């Protein structure tokens, strides 16, 4: 099935690169950019693909802006958004 996926590379202004795989027929694909404030985009990207990769989610990092670019179906991206919101919170102060 992976051999049927077509990879696209979109280059946006500022050198931002997004890799998107073609979804199965009938499943709309959405791309969201998450600008992270506290979490490391590289580490969070690994977490997202580990948890949601089997659901067809791909994640690409823009290290320059510490952004995570995630592609997948809208329902799964909502779950990804919730996870990112929880993991991007500032750490509590140490006692």
C-alpha positions as a Python dict, from the first residue, in 0.01 Angstrom:
ca = {
    (1, 'X'): (0, 0, 0),
    (2, 'X'): (289, 236, 76),
    (3, 'X'): (408, 194, -279),
    (4, 'X'): (81, 353, -391),
    (5, 'X'): (147, 670, -195),
    (6, 'X'): (270, 965, -392),
    (7, 'X'): (498, 1206, -209),
    (8, 'X'): (470, 1575, -281),
    (9, 'X'): (707, 1843, -164),
    (10, 'X'): (572, 2194, -133),
    (11, 'X'): (815, 2474, -70),
    (12, 'X'): (668, 2786, 83),
    (13, 'X'): (825, 3128, 130),
    (14, 'X'): (1099, 3132, 389),
    (15, 'X'): (1224, 2785, 307),
    (16, 'X'): (943, 2598, 482),
    (17, 'X'): (908, 2250, 336),
    (18, 'X'): (599, 2032, 372),
    (19, 'X'): (595, 1666, 271),
    (20, 'X'): (249, 1528, 203),
    (21, 'X'): (156, 1173, 105),
    (22, 'X'): (-146, 1119, -117),
    (23, 'X'): (-437, 983, 88),
    (24, 'X'): (-640, 679, -10),
    (25, 'X'): (-927, 763, -248),
    (26, 'X'): (-1219, 935, -77),
    (27, 'X'): (-1025, 1052, 230),
    (28, 'X'): (-955, 1426, 227),
    (29, 'X'): (-610, 1523, 352),
    (30, 'X'): (-542, 1837, 551),
    (31, 'X'): (-213, 2005, 644),
    (32, 'X'): (-178, 2201, 970),
    (33, 'X'): (119, 2400, 1094),
    (34, 'X'): (170, 2405, 1471),
    (35, 'X'): (395, 2685, 1595),
    (36, 'X'): (544, 2546, 1916),
    (37, 'X'): (626, 2770, 2210),
    (38, 'X'): (779, 2527, 2460),
    (39, 'X'): (824, 2182, 2305),
    (40, 'X'): (1106, 2083, 2072),
    (41, 'X'): (958, 2030, 1724),
    (42, 'X'): (1197, 1746, 1636),
    (43, 'X'): (1109, 1545, 1947),
    (44, 'X'): (738, 1619, 1921),
    (45, 'X'): (739, 1524, 1553),
    (46, 'X'): (880, 1184, 1645),
    (47, 'X'): (610, 1143, 1910),
    (48, 'X'): (331, 1237, 1668),
    (49, 'X'): (448, 996, 1398),
    (50, 'X'): (497, 716, 1651),
    (51, 'X'): (143, 754, 1785),
    (52, 'X'): (-46, 849, 1466),
    (53, 'X'): (172, 716, 1183),
    (54, 'X'): (-39, 403, 1130),
    (55, 'X'): (-337, 632, 1076),
    (56, 'X'): (-160, 794, 780),
    (57, 'X'): (-33, 1102, 964),
    (58, 'X'): (299, 1249, 854),
    (59, 'X'): (495, 1516, 1038),
    (60, 'X'): (772, 1742, 912),
    (61, 'X'): (974, 1986, 1119),
    (62, 'X'): (1077, 2340, 1036),
    (63, 'X'): (1365, 2380, 1281),
    (64, 'X'): (1412, 2747, 1196),
    (65, 'X'): (1072, 2840, 1341),
    (66, 'X'): (1031, 2538, 1574),
    (67, 'X'): (713, 2450, 1385),
    (68, 'X'): (559, 2111, 1329),
    (69, 'X'): (381, 2056, 996),
    (70, 'X'): (136, 1768, 1018),
    (71, 'X'): (-73, 1610, 740),
    (72, 'X'): (-362, 1369, 782),
    (73, 'X'): (-738, 1345, 780),
    (74, 'X'): (-928, 1617, 971),
    (75, 'X'): (-1052, 1388, 1249),
    (76, 'X'): (-705, 1254, 1329),
    (77, 'X'): (-554, 1603, 1308),
    (78, 'X'): (-793, 1712, 1582),
    (79, 'X'): (-650, 1438, 1805),
    (80, 'X'): (-298, 1548, 1706),
    (81, 'X'): (-388, 1908, 1797),
    (82, 'X'): (-505, 1799, 2144),
    (83, 'X'): (-183, 1604, 2203),
    (84, 'X'): (34, 1894, 2088),
    (85, 'X'): (-159, 2137, 2310),
    (86, 'X'): (-87, 1918, 2613),
    (87, 'X'): (279, 1857, 2531),
    (88, 'X'): (358, 2218, 2436),
    (89, 'X'): (268, 2354, 2781),
    (90, 'X'): (550, 2514, 2983),
    (91, 'X'): (707, 2292, 3245),
    (92, 'X'): (604, 2367, 3604),
    (93, 'X'): (868, 2542, 3816),
    (94, 'X'): (1107, 2313, 4000),
    (95, 'X'): (1087, 2309, 4378),
}
